[in-house]
Amino acid sequence: MNDLINDLYQEIILDHGREPRNFGECEPHNKSADGHNPLCGDNLKLTFFLNDQNIIEDINFSLISQWGLSQNPSRSQITSNLT
């Protein structure tokens, strides 16, 4: 079972690498946040649009600098898809 999960995870990461999602700044956006991962050195920026009920309607990310793993952009895409 572990091999199956690992294979699926690898395929998801590769798919997001081939076809990026939610990358760049969303327009319009009314909120943003910068993040830094001290373990790998990556810096990223999230932009998102909150509606009147404070529900996220759109969210994107952009990498300010990437020093860490090549999978990190894919992980950011997957996280933003789950939001």
Secondary structure by P-SEA (a helix, b strand, c coil): caaaaaaaaaaaaaaaaacccccccccccccbbbbbcccccccbbbbbbbcccccccbbbbbbcccccccaaaaaaaaaaaac
